Amino acid sequence: MNKSEPPDDSEKVVVDVTKHGQTTIPKRFREKLGIEAPGKVVFRETEDGEIIVEQVRSPSEMRGFAARSEASTDKPASEILREKREQHCEEDLDKKRTSTHEDHNNE
């Protein structure tokens, strides 16, 4: 099993995504996460690229969220994630270029 494959005992459900990027969180996952409708969830990307869905417990827990994220944007989550991945790729390329440049200078 590679890193991107879930363990065999994980629960999987395929859901539709509308042309507007909307989907329905299956009931059993909503119940496990304590998500009430109408409600809000947070999508968070880990350093490993995994997407975590978390319930929003209270307004006070979200204080400052918009200031440190794109929470107030009208962009779909997929576009924000794509931009973040591109940004990380550019940063990785810059690091490699710097490392290669330093290697050539040390020769």
PDB file as gemmi writes it, atoms N, CA and C in Angstrom:
CRYST1    1.000    1.000    1.000  90.00  90.00  90.00 P 1                      
ATOM      1  N   MET A   1       0.849  -1.182   0.000  1.00  0.00           N  
ATOM      2  CA  MET A   1       0.000   0.000   0.000  1.00  0.00           C  
ATOM      3  C   MET A   1       0.888   1.236   0.000  1.00  0.00           C  
ATOM      4  N   ASN A   2       0.641   2.157  -0.923  1.00  0.00           N  
ATOM      5  CA  ASN A   2       1.436   3.382  -0.933  1.00  0.00           C  
ATOM      6  C   ASN A   2       0.800   4.427  -0.024  1.00  0.00           C  
ATOM      7  N   LYS A   3       1.514   5.515   0.156  1.00  0.00           N  
ATOM      8  CA  LYS A   3       1.112   6.551   1.113  1.00  0.00           C  
ATOM      9  C   LYS A   3      -0.253   7.162   0.804  1.00  0.00           C  
ATOM     10  N   SER A   4      -0.620   7.225  -0.481  1.00  0.00           N  
ATOM     11  CA  SER A   4      -1.873   7.884  -0.844  1.00  0.00           C  
ATOM     12  C   SER A   4      -3.085   6.973  -0.720  1.00  0.00           C  
ATOM     13  N   GLU A   5      -2.866   5.671  -0.514  1.00  0.00           N  
ATOM     14  CA  GLU A   5      -3.992   4.759  -0.392  1.00  0.00           C  
ATOM     15  C   GLU A   5      -4.444   4.670   1.057  1.00  0.00           C  
ATOM     16  N   PRO A   6      -5.766   4.722   1.285  1.00  0.00           N  
ATOM     17  CA  PRO A   6      -6.252   4.604   2.655  1.00  0.00           C  
ATOM     18  C   PRO A   6      -6.131   3.161   3.135  1.00  0.00           C  
ATOM     19  N   PRO A   7      -6.118   2.935   4.444  1.00  0.00           N  
ATOM     20  CA  PRO A   7      -6.097   1.564   4.940  1.00  0.00           C  
ATOM     21  C   PRO A   7      -7.345   0.829   4.483  1.00  0.00           C  
ATOM     22  N   ASP A   8      -7.264  -0.504   4.440  1.00  0.00           N  
ATOM     23  CA  ASP A   8      -8.384  -1.307   3.944  1.00  0.00           C  
ATOM     24  C   ASP A   8      -9.648  -1.138   4.777  1.00  0.00           C  
ATOM     25  N   ASP A   9      -9.504  -0.816   6.068  1.00  0.00           N  
ATOM     26  CA  ASP A   9     -10.674  -0.696   6.925  1.00  0.00           C  
ATOM     27  C   ASP A   9     -11.302   0.699   6.907  1.00  0.00           C  
ATOM     28  N   SER A  10     -10.805   1.594   6.047  1.00  0.00           N  
ATOM     29  CA  SER A  10     -11.366   2.941   5.996  1.00  0.00           C  
ATOM     30  C   SER A  10     -12.724   2.922   5.302  1.00  0.00           C  
ATOM     31  N   GLU A  11     -13.560   3.872   5.680  1.00  0.00           N  
ATOM     32  CA  GLU A  11     -14.876   3.984   5.063  1.00  0.00           C  
ATOM     33  C   GLU A  11     -14.773   4.881   3.845  1.00  0.00           C  
ATOM     34  N   LYS A  12     -15.293   4.407   2.733  1.00  0.00           N  
ATOM     35  CA  LYS A  12     -15.262   5.189   1.500  1.00  0.00           C  
ATOM     36  C   LYS A  12     -16.679   5.363   0.978  1.00  0.00           C  
ATOM     37  N   VAL A  13     -16.957   6.561   0.523  1.00  0.00           N  
ATOM     38  CA  VAL A  13     -18.236   6.851  -0.105  1.00  0.00           C  
ATOM     39  C   VAL A  13     -17.948   7.773  -1.274  1.00  0.00           C  
ATOM     40  N   VAL A  14     -18.484   7.440  -2.439  1.00  0.00           N  
ATOM     41  CA  VAL A  14     -18.340   8.299  -3.611  1.00  0.00           C  
ATOM     42  C   VAL A  14     -19.536   9.242  -3.637  1.00  0.00           C  
ATOM     43  N   VAL A  15     -19.252  10.538  -3.783  1.00  0.00           N  
ATOM     44  CA  VAL A  15     -20.324  11.532  -3.844  1.00  0.00           C  
ATOM     45  C   VAL A  15     -20.180  12.344  -5.122  1.00  0.00           C  
ATOM     46  N   ASP A  16     -21.280  12.893  -5.574  1.00  0.00           N  
ATOM     47  CA  ASP A  16     -21.275  13.746  -6.760  1.00  0.00           C  
ATOM     48  C   ASP A  16     -20.833  15.156  -6.384  1.00  0.00           C  
ATOM     49  N   VAL A  17     -20.189  15.819  -7.320  1.00  0.00           N  
ATOM     50  CA  VAL A  17     -19.826  17.223  -7.169  1.00  0.00           C  
ATOM     51  C   VAL A  17     -20.530  17.971  -8.292  1.00  0.00           C  
ATOM     52  N   THR A  18     -21.297  19.000  -7.942  1.00  0.00           N  
ATOM     53  CA  THR A  18     -22.032  19.757  -8.952  1.00  0.00           C  
ATOM     54  C   THR A  18     -21.085  20.646  -9.742  1.00  0.00           C  
ATOM     55  N   LYS A  19     -21.595  21.228 -10.812  1.00  0.00           N  
ATOM     56  CA  LYS A  19     -20.766  22.128 -11.618  1.00  0.00           C  
ATOM     57  C   LYS A  19     -20.353  23.368 -10.829  1.00  0.00           C  
ATOM     58  N   HIS A  20     -21.008  23.608  -9.698  1.00  0.00           N  
ATOM     59  CA  HIS A  20     -20.667  24.744  -8.835  1.00  0.00           C  
ATOM     60  C   HIS A  20     -19.708  24.334  -7.718  1.00  0.00           C  
ATOM     61  N   GLY A  21     -19.240  23.071  -7.755  1.00  0.00           N  
ATOM     62  CA  GLY A  21     -18.303  22.593  -6.748  1.00  0.00           C  
ATOM     63  C   GLY A  21     -18.962  22.168  -5.446  1.00  0.00           C  
ATOM     64  N   GLN A  22     -20.270  21.981  -5.468  1.00  0.00           N  
ATOM     65  CA  GLN A  22     -20.991  21.616  -4.249  1.00  0.00           C  
ATOM     66  C   GLN A  22     -21.159  20.106  -4.163  1.00  0.00           C  
ATOM     67  N   THR A  23     -21.183  19.607  -2.936  1.00  0.00           N  
ATOM     68  CA  THR A  23     -21.406  18.184  -2.703  1.00  0.00           C  
ATOM     69  C   THR A  23     -22.161  18.025  -1.394  1.00  0.00           C  
ATOM     70  N   THR A  24     -22.619  16.827  -1.121  1.00  0.00           N  
ATOM     71  CA  THR A  24     -23.303  16.536   0.128  1.00  0.00           C  
ATOM     72  C   THR A  24     -22.423  15.612   0.952  1.00  0.00           C  
ATOM     73  N   ILE A  25     -22.185  15.984   2.194  1.00  0.00           N  
ATOM     74  CA  ILE A  25     -21.417  15.122   3.090  1.00  0.00           C  
ATOM     75  C   ILE A  25     -22.361  14.015   3.547  1.00  0.00           C  
ATOM     76  N   PRO A  26     -21.991  12.759   3.328  1.00  0.00           N  
ATOM     77  CA  PRO A  26     -22.875  11.655   3.718  1.00  0.00           C  
ATOM     78  C   PRO A  26     -23.252  11.715   5.205  1.00  0.00           C  
ATOM     79  N   LYS A  27     -24.480  11.286   5.496  1.00  0.00           N  
ATOM     80  CA  LYS A  27     -25.039  11.390   6.842  1.00  0.00           C  
ATOM     81  C   LYS A  27     -24.134  10.763   7.895  1.00  0.00           C  
ATOM     82  N   ARG A  28     -23.607   9.578   7.636  1.00  0.00           N  
ATOM     83  CA  ARG A  28     -22.810   8.915   8.679  1.00  0.00           C  
ATOM     84  C   ARG A  28     -21.535   9.693   9.004  1.00  0.00           C  
ATOM     85  N   PHE A  29     -20.971  10.400   8.008  1.00  0.00           N  
ATOM     86  CA  PHE A  29     -19.793  11.225   8.276  1.00  0.00           C  
ATOM     87  C   PHE A  29     -20.184  12.505   9.020  1.00  0.00           C  
ATOM     88  N   ARG A  30     -21.338  13.083   8.643  1.00  0.00           N  
ATOM     89  CA  ARG A  30     -21.824  14.267   9.369  1.00  0.00           C  
ATOM     90  C   ARG A  30     -22.048  13.926  10.839  1.00  0.00           C  
ATOM     91  N   GLU A  31     -22.636  12.746  11.074  1.00  0.00           N  
ATOM     92  CA  GLU A  31     -22.890  12.329  12.451  1.00  0.00           C  
ATOM     93  C   GLU A  31     -21.587  12.107  13.212  1.00  0.00           C  
ATOM     94  N   LYS A  32     -20.614  11.469  12.575  1.00  0.00           N  
ATOM     95  CA  LYS A  32     -19.316  11.230  13.225  1.00  0.00           C  
ATOM     96  C   LYS A  32     -18.607  12.533  13.558  1.00  0.00           C  
ATOM     97  N   LEU A  33     -18.728  13.523  12.673  1.00  0.00           N  
ATOM     98  CA  LEU A  33     -18.060  14.809  12.877  1.00  0.00           C  
ATOM     99  C   LEU A  33     -18.887  15.780  13.714  1.00  0.00           C  
ATOM    100  N   GLY A  34     -20.147  15.437  13.960  1.00  0.00           N  
ATOM    101  CA  GLY A  34     -21.012  16.331  14.724  1.00  0.00           C  
ATOM    102  C   GLY A  34     -21.454  17.545  13.932  1.00  0.00           C  
ATOM    103  N   ILE A  35     -21.554  17.396  12.625  1.00  0.00           N  
ATOM    104  CA  ILE A  35     -21.941  18.513  11.761  1.00  0.00           C  
ATOM    105  C   ILE A  35     -23.461  18.589  11.700  1.00  0.00           C  
ATOM    106  N   GLU A  36     -23.987  19.751  12.041  1.00  0.00           N  
ATOM    107  CA  GLU A  36     -25.424  19.966  11.960  1.00  0.00           C  
ATOM    108  C   GLU A  36     -25.734  20.819  10.746  1.00  0.00           C  
ATOM    109  N   ALA A  37     -26.918  20.595  10.162  1.00  0.00           N  
ATOM    110  CA  ALA A  37     -27.329  21.379   8.999  1.00  0.00           C  
ATOM    111  C   ALA A  37     -28.419  22.350   9.427  1.00  0.00           C  
ATOM    112  N   PRO A  38     -28.395  23.584   9.005  1.00  0.00           N  
ATOM    113  CA  PRO A  38     -27.274  24.167   8.264  1.00  0.00           C  
ATOM    114  C   PRO A  38     -26.090  24.371   9.204  1.00  0.00           C  
ATOM    115  N   GLY A  39     -24.919  24.311   8.647  1.00  0.00           N  
ATOM    116  CA  GLY A  39     -23.720  24.465   9.457  1.00  0.00           C  
ATOM    117  C   GLY A  39     -22.523  24.778   8.587  1.00  0.00           C  
ATOM    118  N   LYS A  40     -21.365  24.727   9.203  1.00  0.00           N  
ATOM    119  CA  LYS A  40     -20.132  25.034   8.487  1.00  0.00           C  
ATOM    120  C   LYS A  40     -19.085  23.987   8.817  1.00  0.00           C  
ATOM    121  N   VAL A  41     -18.206  23.748   7.845  1.00  0.00           N  
ATOM    122  CA  VAL A  41     -17.058  22.877   8.048  1.00  0.00           C  
ATOM    123  C   VAL A  41     -15.811  23.609   7.575  1.00  0.00           C  
ATOM    124  N   VAL A  42     -14.672  23.147   8.033  1.00  0.00           N  
ATOM    125  CA  VAL A  42     -13.389  23.698   7.615  1.00  0.00           C  
ATOM    126  C   VAL A  42     -12.666  22.618   6.835  1.00  0.00           C  
ATOM    127  N   PHE A  43     -12.140  22.983   5.655  1.00  0.00           N  
ATOM    128  CA  PHE A  43     -11.279  22.100   4.888  1.00  0.00           C  
ATOM    129  C   PHE A  43      -9.854  22.552   5.153  1.00  0.00           C  
ATOM    130  N   ARG A  44      -9.000  21.607   5.552  1.00  0.00           N  
ATOM    131  CA  ARG A  44      -7.620  21.940   5.882  1.00  0.00           C  
ATOM    132  C   ARG A  44      -6.707  20.950   5.170  1.00  0.00           C  
ATOM    133  N   GLU A  45      -5.660  21.471   4.532  1.00  0.00           N  
ATOM    134  CA  GLU A  45      -4.698  20.609   3.843  1.00  0.00           C  
ATOM    135  C   GLU A  45      -3.474  20.423   4.729  1.00  0.00           C  
ATOM    136  N   THR A  46      -3.075  19.155   4.923  1.00  0.00           N  
ATOM    137  CA  THR A  46      -1.892  18.867   5.723  1.00  0.00           C  
ATOM    138  C   THR A  46      -0.646  19.013   4.862  1.00  0.00           C  
ATOM    139  N   GLU A  47       0.520  18.966   5.504  1.00  0.00           N  
ATOM    140  CA  GLU A  47       1.779  19.042   4.763  1.00  0.00           C  
ATOM    141  C   GLU A  47       1.926  17.871   3.797  1.00  0.00           C  
ATOM    142  N   ASP A  48       1.271  16.743   4.106  1.00  0.00           N  
ATOM    143  CA  ASP A  48       1.318  15.564   3.245  1.00  0.00           C  
ATOM    144  C   ASP A  48       0.337  15.642   2.089  1.00  0.00           C  
ATOM    145  N   GLY A  49      -0.441  16.724   2.022  1.00  0.00           N  
ATOM    146  CA  GLY A  49      -1.394  16.897   0.938  1.00  0.00           C  
ATOM    147  C   GLY A  49      -2.756  16.287   1.212  1.00  0.00           C  
ATOM    148  N   GLU A  50      -2.964  15.744   2.406  1.00  0.00           N  
ATOM    149  CA  GLU A  50      -4.268  15.189   2.750  1.00  0.00           C  
ATOM    150  C   GLU A  50      -5.226  16.330   3.079  1.00  0.00           C  
ATOM    151  N   ILE A  51      -6.486  16.138   2.730  1.00  0.00           N  
ATOM    152  CA  ILE A  51      -7.509  17.135   3.024  1.00  0.00           C  
ATOM    153  C   ILE A  51      -8.296  16.656   4.240  1.00  0.00           C  
ATOM    154  N   ILE A  52      -8.356  17.486   5.258  1.00  0.00           N  
ATOM    155  CA  ILE A  52      -9.059  17.165   6.495  1.00  0.00           C  
ATOM    156  C   ILE A  52     -10.324  18.015   6.547  1.00  0.00           C  
ATOM    157  N   VAL A  53     -11.449  17.379   6.898  1.00  0.00           N  
ATOM    158  CA  VAL A  53     -12.716  18.094   7.069  1.00  0.00           C  
ATOM    159  C   VAL A  53     -13.012  18.113   8.562  1.00  0.00           C  
ATOM    160  N   GLU A  54     -13.234  19.301   9.102  1.00  0.00           N  
ATOM    161  CA  GLU A  54     -13.506  19.441  10.527  1.00  0.00           C  
ATOM    162  C   GLU A  54     -14.760  20.273  10.735  1.00  0.00           C  
ATOM    163  N   GLN A  55     -15.490  19.956  11.779  1.00  0.00           N  
ATOM    164  CA  GLN A  55     -16.657  20.766  12.111  1.00  0.00           C  
ATOM    165  C   GLN A  55     -16.215  22.107  12.669  1.00  0.00           C  
ATOM    166  N   VAL A  56     -17.044  23.107  12.479  1.00  0.00           N  
ATOM    167  CA  VAL A  56     -16.821  24.409  13.099  1.00  0.00           C  
ATOM    168  C   VAL A  56     -17.639  24.382  14.383  1.00  0.00           C  
ATOM    169  N   ARG A  57     -16.955  24.415  15.504  1.00  0.00           N  
ATOM    170  CA  ARG A  57     -17.628  24.239  16.793  1.00  0.00           C  
ATOM    171  C   ARG A  57     -18.337  25.498  17.291  1.00  0.00           C  
ATOM    172  N   SER A  58     -17.689  26.646  17.146  1.00  0.00           N  
ATOM    173  CA  SER A  58     -18.311  27.874  17.635  1.00  0.00           C  
ATOM    174  C   SER A  58     -17.675  29.063  16.929  1.00  0.00           C  
ATOM    175  N   PRO A  59     -18.386  30.192  16.881  1.00  0.00           N  
ATOM    176  CA  PRO A  59     -17.806  31.378  16.247  1.00  0.00           C  
ATOM    177  C   PRO A  59     -16.495  31.811  16.896  1.00  0.00           C  
ATOM    178  N   SER A  60     -16.370  31.644  18.206  1.00  0.00           N  
ATOM    179  CA  SER A  60     -15.140  32.081  18.874  1.00  0.00           C  
ATOM    180  C   SER A  60     -13.938  31.256  18.430  1.00  0.00           C  
ATOM    181  N   GLU A  61     -14.143  29.997  18.063  1.00  0.00           N  
ATOM    182  CA  GLU A  61     -13.038  29.172  17.576  1.00  0.00           C  
ATOM    183  C   GLU A  61     -12.578  29.606  16.193  1.00  0.00           C  
ATOM    184  N   MET A  62     -13.448  30.279  15.457  1.00  0.00           N  
ATOM    185  CA  MET A  62     -13.099  30.718  14.108  1.00  0.00           C  
ATOM    186  C   MET A  62     -12.547  32.139  14.097  1.00  0.00           C  
ATOM    187  N   ARG A  63     -12.482  32.785  15.247  1.00  0.00           N  
ATOM    188  CA  ARG A  63     -11.981  34.160  15.330  1.00  0.00           C  
ATOM    189  C   ARG A  63     -10.579  34.231  14.731  1.00  0.00           C  
ATOM    190  N   GLY A  64     -10.386  35.120  13.773  1.00  0.00           N  
ATOM    191  CA  GLY A  64      -9.083  35.282  13.137  1.00  0.00           C  
ATOM    192  C   GLY A  64      -8.850  34.353  11.965  1.00  0.00           C  
ATOM    193  N   PHE A  65      -9.772  33.429  11.693  1.00  0.00           N  
ATOM    194  CA  PHE A  65      -9.586  32.480  10.598  1.00  0.00           C  
ATOM    195  C   PHE A  65      -9.441  33.191   9.265  1.00  0.00           C  
ATOM    196  N   ALA A  66     -10.306  34.178   9.001  1.00  0.00           N  
ATOM    197  CA  ALA A  66     -10.257  34.881   7.718  1.00  0.00           C  
ATOM    198  C   ALA A  66      -8.955  35.646   7.557  1.00  0.00           C  
ATOM    199  N   ALA A  67      -8.403  36.105   8.642  1.00  0.00           N  
ATOM    200  CA  ALA A  67      -7.158  36.870   8.565  1.00  0.00           C  
ATOM    201  C   ALA A  67      -5.974  35.993   8.173  1.00  0.00           C  
ATOM    202  N   ARG A  68      -6.045  34.690   8.468  1.00  0.00           N  
ATOM    203  CA  ARG A  68      -4.905  33.831   8.170  1.00  0.00           C  
ATOM    204  C   ARG A  68      -5.183  32.845   7.036  1.00  0.00           C  
ATOM    205  N   SER A  69      -6.305  32.998   6.358  1.00  0.00           N  
ATOM    206  CA  SER A  69      -6.627  32.080   5.269  1.00  0.00           C  
ATOM    207  C   SER A  69      -7.445  32.793   4.203  1.00  0.00           C  
ATOM    208  N   GLU A  70      -7.863  32.016   3.228  1.00  0.00           N  
ATOM    209  CA  GLU A  70      -8.706  32.551   2.163  1.00  0.00           C  
ATOM    210  C   GLU A  70     -10.181  32.352   2.479  1.00  0.00           C  
ATOM    211  N   ALA A  71     -10.544  32.286   3.751  1.00  0.00           N  
ATOM    212  CA  ALA A  71     -11.919  31.994   4.153  1.00  0.00           C  
ATOM    213  C   ALA A  71     -12.910  33.011   3.623  1.00  0.00           C  
ATOM    214  N   SER A  72     -12.473  34.236   3.366  1.00  0.00           N  
ATOM    215  CA  SER A  72     -13.402  35.273   2.930  1.00  0.00           C  
ATOM    216  C   SER A  72     -13.437  35.431   1.412  1.00  0.00           C  
ATOM    217  N   THR A  73     -12.791  34.554   0.689  1.00  0.00           N  
ATOM    218  CA  THR A  73     -12.747  34.659  -0.763  1.00  0.00           C  
ATOM    219  C   THR A  73     -13.967  34.001  -1.396  1.00  0.00           C  
ATOM    220  N   ASP A  74     -14.251  34.378  -2.624  1.00  0.00           N  
ATOM    221  CA  ASP A  74     -15.339  33.746  -3.368  1.00  0.00           C  
ATOM    222  C   ASP A  74     -14.817  32.612  -4.233  1.00  0.00           C  
ATOM    223  N   LYS A  75     -13.526  32.322  -4.160  1.00  0.00           N  
ATOM    224  CA  LYS A  75     -12.934  31.264  -4.981  1.00  0.00           C  
ATOM    225  C   LYS A  75     -13.375  29.896  -4.467  1.00  0.00           C  
ATOM    226  N   PRO A  76     -13.570  28.936  -5.384  1.00  0.00           N  
ATOM    227  CA  PRO A  76     -13.858  27.571  -4.943  1.00  0.00           C  
ATOM    228  C   PRO A  76     -12.626  26.976  -4.257  1.00  0.00           C  
ATOM    229  N   ALA A  77     -12.852  26.039  -3.345  1.00  0.00           N  
ATOM    230  CA  ALA A  77     -11.751  25.412  -2.609  1.00  0.00           C  
ATOM    231  C   ALA A  77     -10.743  24.772  -3.551  1.00  0.00           C  
ATOM    232  N   SER A  78     -11.218  24.177  -4.645  1.00  0.00           N  
ATOM    233  CA  SER A  78     -10.302  23.520  -5.583  1.00  0.00           C  
ATOM    234  C   SER A  78      -9.319  24.517  -6.187  1.00  0.00           C  
ATOM    235  N   GLU A  79      -9.786  25.731  -6.462  1.00  0.00           N  
ATOM    236  CA  GLU A  79      -8.899  26.756  -7.024  1.00  0.00           C  
ATOM    237  C   GLU A  79      -7.881  27.227  -5.987  1.00  0.00           C  
ATOM    238  N   ILE A  80      -8.329  27.398  -4.754  1.00  0.00           N  
ATOM    239  CA  ILE A  80      -7.410  27.801  -3.685  1.00  0.00           C  
ATOM    240  C   ILE A  80      -6.337  26.736  -3.491  1.00  0.00           C  
ATOM    241  N   LEU A  81      -6.748  25.466  -3.460  1.00  0.00           N  
ATOM    242  CA  LEU A  81      -5.784  24.377  -3.285  1.00  0.00           C  
ATOM    243  C   LEU A  81      -4.807  24.314  -4.446  1.00  0.00           C  
ATOM    244  N   ARG A  82      -5.309  24.509  -5.677  1.00  0.00           N  
ATOM    245  CA  ARG A  82      -4.427  24.497  -6.845  1.00  0.00           C  
ATOM    246  C   ARG A  82      -3.388  25.602  -6.725  1.00  0.00           C  
ATOM    247  N   GLU A  83      -3.829  26.785  -6.329  1.00  0.00           N  
ATOM    248  CA  GLU A  83      -2.901  27.907  -6.167  1.00  0.00           C  
ATOM    249  C   GLU A  83      -1.866  27.618  -5.090  1.00  0.00           C  
ATOM    250  N   LYS A  84      -2.304  27.022  -3.986  1.00  0.00           N  
ATOM    251  CA  LYS A  84      -1.376  26.679  -2.901  1.00  0.00           C  
ATOM    252  C   LYS A  84      -0.347  25.657  -3.380  1.00  0.00           C  
ATOM    253  N   ARG A  85      -0.811  24.651  -4.132  1.00  0.00           N  
ATOM    254  CA  ARG A  85       0.122  23.637  -4.653  1.00  0.00           C  
ATOM    255  C   ARG A  85       1.128  24.274  -5.603  1.00  0.00           C  
ATOM    256  N   GLU A  86       0.646  25.161  -6.474  1.00  0.00           N  
ATOM    257  CA  GLU A  86       1.560  25.855  -7.390  1.00  0.00           C  
ATOM    258  C   GLU A  86       2.578  26.679  -6.608  1.00  0.00           C  
ATOM    259  N   GLN A  87       2.117  27.337  -5.565  1.00  0.00           N  
ATOM    260  CA  GLN A  87       3.014  28.143  -4.733  1.00  0.00           C  
ATOM    261  C   GLN A  87       4.079  27.255  -4.095  1.00  0.00           C  
ATOM    262  N   HIS A  88       3.663  26.091  -3.575  1.00  0.00           N  
ATOM    263  CA  HIS A  88       4.624  25.172  -2.963  1.00  0.00           C  
ATOM    264  C   HIS A  88       5.607  24.643  -4.000  1.00  0.00           C  
ATOM    265  N   CYS A  89       5.117  24.348  -5.210  1.00  0.00           N  
ATOM    266  CA  CYS A  89       6.004  23.871  -6.282  1.00  0.00           C  
ATOM    267  C   CYS A  89       7.037  24.939  -6.631  1.00  0.00           C  
ATOM    268  N   GLU A  90       6.591  26.183  -6.735  1.00  0.00           N  
ATOM    269  CA  GLU A  90       7.517  27.280  -7.038  1.00  0.00           C  
ATOM    270  C   GLU A  90       8.555  27.436  -5.932  1.00  0.00           C  
ATOM    271  N   GLU A  91       8.122  27.309  -4.682  1.00  0.00           N  
ATOM    272  CA  GLU A  91       9.062  27.409  -3.562  1.00  0.00           C  
ATOM    273  C   GLU A  91      10.076  26.273  -3.603  1.00  0.00           C  
ATOM    274  N   ASP A  92       9.603  25.056  -3.927  1.00  0.00           N  
ATOM    275  CA  ASP A  92      10.515  23.913  -4.037  1.00  0.00           C  
ATOM    276  C   ASP A  92      11.520  24.127  -5.158  1.00  0.00           C  
ATOM    277  N   LEU A  93      11.052  24.655  -6.301  1.00  0.00           N  
ATOM    278  CA  LEU A  93      11.963  24.930  -7.416  1.00  0.00           C  
ATOM    279  C   LEU A  93      12.992  25.983  -7.026  1.00  0.00           C  
ATOM    280  N   ASP A  94      12.556  27.017  -6.323  1.00  0.00           N  
ATOM    281  CA  ASP A  94      13.488  28.052  -5.865  1.00  0.00           C  
ATOM    282  C   ASP A  94      14.550  27.459  -4.947  1.00  0.00           C  
ATOM    283  N   LYS A  95      14.137  26.556  -4.055  1.00  0.00           N  
ATOM    284  CA  LYS A  95      15.091  25.908  -3.151  1.00  0.00           C  
ATOM    285  C   LYS A  95      16.099  25.079  -3.942  1.00  0.00           C  
ATOM    286  N   LYS A  96      15.599  24.342  -4.947  1.00  0.00           N  
ATOM    287  CA  LYS A  96      16.491  23.517  -5.767  1.00  0.00           C  
ATOM    288  C   LYS A  96      17.455  24.389  -6.557  1.00  0.00           C  
ATOM    289  N   ARG A  97      16.939  25.496  -7.101  1.00  0.00           N  
ATOM    290  CA  ARG A  97      17.810  26.405  -7.855  1.00  0.00           C  
ATOM    291  C   ARG A  97      18.896  26.981  -6.952  1.00  0.00           C  
ATOM    292  N   THR A  98      18.512  27.387  -5.752  1.00  0.00           N  
ATOM    293  CA  THR A  98      19.474  27.936  -4.795  1.00  0.00           C  
ATOM    294  C   THR A  98      20.505  26.886  -4.422  1.00  0.00           C  
ATOM    295  N   SER A  99      20.044  25.667  -4.181  1.00  0.00           N  
ATOM    296  CA  SER A  99      20.942  24.575  -3.815  1.00  0.00           C  
ATOM    297  C   SER A  99      21.900  24.257  -4.955  1.00  0.00           C  
ATOM    298  N   THR A 100      21.396  24.200  -6.186  1.00  0.00           N  
ATOM    299  CA  THR A 100      22.229  23.924  -7.356  1.00  0.00           C  
ATOM    300  C   THR A 100      23.236  25.046  -7.563  1.00  0.00           C  
ATOM    301  N   HIS A 101      22.794  26.285  -7.393  1.00  0.00           N  
ATOM    302  CA  HIS A 101      23.677  27.440  -7.544  1.00  0.00           C  
ATOM    303  C   HIS A 101      24.795  27.388  -6.506  1.00  0.00           C  
ATOM    304  N   GLU A 102      24.469  27.041  -5.279  1.00  0.00           N  
ATOM    305  CA  GLU A 102      25.476  26.943  -4.221  1.00  0.00           C  
ATOM    306  C   GLU A 102      26.450  25.810  -4.501  1.00  0.00           C  
ATOM    307  N   ASP A 103      25.945  24.685  -5.040  1.00  0.00           N  
ATOM    308  CA  ASP A 103      26.813  23.557  -5.380  1.00  0.00           C  
ATOM    309  C   ASP A 103      27.826  23.957  -6.438  1.00  0.00           C  
ATOM    310  N   HIS A 104      27.390  24.710  -7.451  1.00  0.00           N  
ATOM    311  CA  HIS A 104      28.295  25.154  -8.516  1.00  0.00           C  
ATOM    312  C   HIS A 104      29.330  26.139  -7.983  1.00  0.00           C  
ATOM    313  N   ASN A 105      28.945  26.975  -7.044  1.00  0.00           N  
ATOM    314  CA  ASN A 105      29.876  27.951  -6.465  1.00  0.00           C  
ATOM    315  C   ASN A 105      30.934  27.285  -5.594  1.00  0.00           C  
ATOM    316  N   ASN A 106      30.617  26.122  -5.036  1.00  0.00           N  
ATOM    317  CA  ASN A 106      31.559  25.420  -4.169  1.00  0.00           C  
ATOM    318  C   ASN A 106      32.543  24.564  -4.947  1.00  0.00           C  
ATOM    319  N   GLU A 107      32.370  24.446  -6.242  1.00  0.00           N  
ATOM    320  CA  GLU A 107      33.268  23.618  -7.060  1.00  0.00           C  
ATOM    321  C   GLU A 107      34.527  24.351  -7.409  1.00  0.00           C  
TER     322      GLU A 107                                                      
END                                                                             
